[in-house]
Amino acid sequence: MWTLLCIGVALADFFTHGGDHYLLTPFAIIYGALLSIFVGTKEFDRWFEQHRGNRHPGEFFVALWSIAFVGMAILSVWLGDSYKISSDVISVYIMVLTVFAITQSSKRIHSKHRSKRHG
């Protein structure tokens, strides 16, 4: 829900030429905090064998942000200079990609660690 809300605010800011930036910055900060808490908790559970094995939700979030970001980039070129991607959106997109990469690495390390322990 927070992902869709943050993307919605990002799109509103984009289409109002930065008119909703006063909303975007706090939403981006809150989204970053919530994402960090969610992912940190999930990784903690994985390492302490309490992970429920959700299949590929991280890919879903990366796909949503990628579609939003690429869509805004294409529209920015197509619609003209007054349509700009906010630096907050760029920061959130980089954060989502970074968190995804870290969790993928953690998943691989955990899998190796677990196979050594049980193998």
C-alpha positions in Angstrom: 0.0 0.0 0.0 2.8 2.5 0.9 4.5 1.7 -2.4 1.4 2.6 -4.4 0.8 5.7 -2.3 4.4 6.9 -2.7 4.4 6.2 -6.5 1.1 8.1 -6.7 2.6 11.1 -4.9 5.6 10.9 -7.2 3.4 10.9 -10.3 1.3 13.7 -8.9 4.5 15.7 -8.3 5.7 14.9 -11.9 2.5 15.9 -13.6 2.1 19.1 -11.5 5.7 20.2 -12.4 6.9 19.9 -8.8 3.7 21.3 -7.4 3.3 18.5 -4.9 7.0 18.4 -3.8 5.9 19.4 -0.3 4.2 16.0 -0.1 6.8 14.0 -2.0 9.8 14.5 0.4 8.0 13.3 3.6 6.4 10.4 1.7 9.8 9.4 0.3 11.4 9.6 3.8 8.6 7.6 5.4 8.7 5.0 2.6 12.4 4.6 3.0 12.0 4.0 6.7 9.2 1.6 6.3 11.0 -0.3 3.6 14.1 -0.6 5.8 12.1 -1.9 8.7 10.2 -4.4 6.6 13.2 -5.7 4.8 15.3 -5.8 8.0 12.7 -7.8 9.8 12.3 -10.2 6.9 16.1 -10.8 6.7 16.3 -11.2 10.5 13.5 -13.9 10.3 15.3 -15.6 7.4 18.5 -15.9 9.4 16.7 -17.2 12.5 14.7 -19.7 10.5 11.4 -18.0 10.9 11.1 -16.9 7.3 7.8 -17.9 5.7 9.2 -18.1 2.2 7.2 -15.5 0.3 8.0 -16.0 -3.4 9.6 -13.0 -5.2 7.8 -10.0 -3.6 11.0 -8.0 -3.9 10.9 -8.3 -7.7 7.4 -7.0 -7.6 8.5 -3.7 -5.9 11.4 -3.3 -8.2 9.1 -3.8 -11.2 6.6 -1.2 -9.9 9.3 1.4 -9.3 11.0 0.6 -12.6 7.8 1.0 -14.5 7.1 4.3 -12.7 10.6 5.6 -13.2 11.0 4.6 -16.8 7.5 5.9 -17.6 8.3 9.3 -16.1 11.7 9.4 -18.0 10.0 8.7 -21.3 7.2 11.2 -20.6 9.8 13.8 -19.6 11.5 13.5 -23.0 8.2 13.3 -24.9 6.3 16.1 -23.0 9.2 18.6 -22.7 11.5 20.3 -20.2 8.8 21.3 -17.7 8.3 17.6 -16.8 11.1 16.6 -14.5 11.7 13.6 -12.3 12.3 14.8 -8.7 15.5 14.0 -7.1 13.4 12.3 -4.3 12.1 9.9 -6.8 15.6 9.1 -8.1 16.7 8.6 -4.5 13.8 6.2 -3.7 14.4 4.3 -6.9 18.1 3.8 -6.1 17.2 2.8 -2.5 14.7 0.2 -3.7 17.3 -1.3 -6.1 20.0 -1.2 -3.4 17.8 -2.9 -0.8 16.8 -5.5 -3.4 20.5 -6.2 -4.3 21.4 -6.5 -0.6 18.5 -8.9 0.1 19.5 -11.1 -2.9 23.1 -11.3 -1.6 21.8 -12.1 1.9 19.6 -14.8 0.5 22.5 -16.4 -1.3 24.8 -16.3 1.7 22.0 -17.7 3.9 21.4 -20.5 1.5 25.1 -21.5 1.4 25.3 -21.2 5.2 22.3 -23.4 5.6 23.4 -26.1 3.2 26.8 -26.3 5.0 25.0 -26.7 8.3 22.6 -29.3 7.0 24.8 -31.0 4.4 
